[in-house]
Amino acid sequence: MPIKTGEQYRQSLRDGRKLYVDGRLVEDVTACPSMQGVIGTIAALYDDQHNPAYRDVLTYKSPTSGESVSKTYLDARTLDDLHGLAGCYHLRAMRTFGLMGRLTDFMSAFLVDTVIGLRAMGKPEAAARAQHIVELCRENDFQVTHALIDPQTDRSKLDAPSQAVQLVERRADGIVVSGCRTLSTLAAVSNECYVGPYYPRKPGEEKFALTFVIPMNTPGLSILCRESFHHGEGTFDRPLSARFDESDAILMFDKVFVPNERVIVDGDIAAYNAIMGTRPGFTSLQACTRSTMKLRFLVGMATAVARANGRDKTPRFQAAIGELTALVSIAEGIRSGIIVDAYRRVQAFDQGKMSISGDGISEAKAIGSPGNAAVNFFFPYANTKAVDVLRMAAGSGVLAMSEADYNHPDVAPLMDQWLIGPGVDAKRRLALMKLAWDMTGTEFGSRSGLYERLYSGDPEINAQRWFASPVTKDCEDLVHSLLAS
């Protein structure tokens, strides 16, 4: 089918999935009060694909059906294609202010990356199965999420815990799996879930080396959502929680059957481990585009709040917000660099190379992924810093009353007289403070900060991987070249 409408997306969620929210079995997620906001936000993104003002940016013609499909699945081979793909990511991130980190954009990019990476590493059968999944999701305009993390049984070691998703039975037409995967963001309102690698598997752990995609209503799959952060408040008092609470879930697999056509990797440890590292970088481009948009939104929020209480006139906050603005420009430069880097990697993979490198004369010999580095370190730093500046710019003003207070006939005149800012009336000032509180003080804001810090996994493990990269030795070689001269 071609691109869905928002209403078709809503209908697709009424599929009999086994979903638990706040201790209740939810038979129809579209009727769940705490999910109304996020479903409405995603539905609007589906409707955007039909908007003449956005359609060419968000869609392209399917290479198999000729129908209009989401451009997030574009297998970009040229610089023009990559700029078009980046434009699609940008618009979708702008429509959600960078606050939804696991929209299907991420998984579209991840799946296309997986196909290209598996081909490059000489795994044509797995690549073909992954391509089948790409086409299935693209042609049905599915909302796709993922579950990559094993349960936190014993974090002192990286071995696959016995509670992790694993093969329990092999059949002629597929496999049966049981176990648990955690932190499946957006699972409650997605159509499909990708289960795949994050931490590598070791020899002897073949039964844990599984990559597959299944519908969220698959028999034996239970979706256990974390507690809701939206409790029915309106968009004035909770402007972010009411719209963008993605929800996170733990997925329980109790003898879940996965048909062969839904399995990408089954016991091939080399393929399983290489999926995360061998890819052109569409995933990183999407992630950095989304993170840049969130940084822009945070800088804008800090600026608007500072203007609302006059702090924009003080050198301290001019400097603090000015530094954030500079970080936005750095982020945009990183995004531009990722486009060129992805193009080089696509070309290298087409030539049978597993990585890119320079000549050591006109550019460095060892070239790491700027996108991976940015999501590992730059964006967690930049977005955390922006939230800190916002928190200080707002000060105690975020401890504000509600819209209901303002609407009270006895209270509103007093607020209009005394709770104003430079050129800002009481209601707009209150709206800004409620926005700042939702970003810095509510459950939504706290989760958002944790999410950015751990967006690409454990920062210590990420740093250790960068230490082991060829870039480290390339840097060290500079020192030895000086001492040898």
Secondary structure, 3 states (H helix, E strand, C coil): CCCCCHHHHHHHCCCCCEEEECCEEECCHHHCHHHHHHHHHHHHHHHHCCCCCCHHHHEEECCCCCCEEEHHHCCCCCHHHHHHHHHHHHHHHHHCCCCCCCCHHHHHHHHHHHHHHHHHCCCHHHHHHHHHHHHHHHHHCCCEEEECECCCCCCCCCCCCCCECEEEEEECCEEEEEEEEECCCCHHHCCEEEECCCCCCCCCCHHHCEEEEEECCCCCEEEEECCCCCCCCCCCCCCCHHHHCCCCEEEEEEEEEEEHHHEEEECCHHHHHHCCCCCCCHHHHHHHHHHHHHHHHHHHHHHHHHHHHCHHHCHHHHHHHHHHHHHHHHHHHHHHHHHHHHHHHHHHHHCCCCCCECCCCCCCCECCCHHHHHHHHHHHHHHHHHHHHHHHHHHHHHCCCCHHHHHCCCCHHHHHHHCCECCECHHHHHHHHHHHHHHHCCHHHHHHHHHHHCCCCCHHHHHHHHHCCHHHHHHHHHHHHHHCC
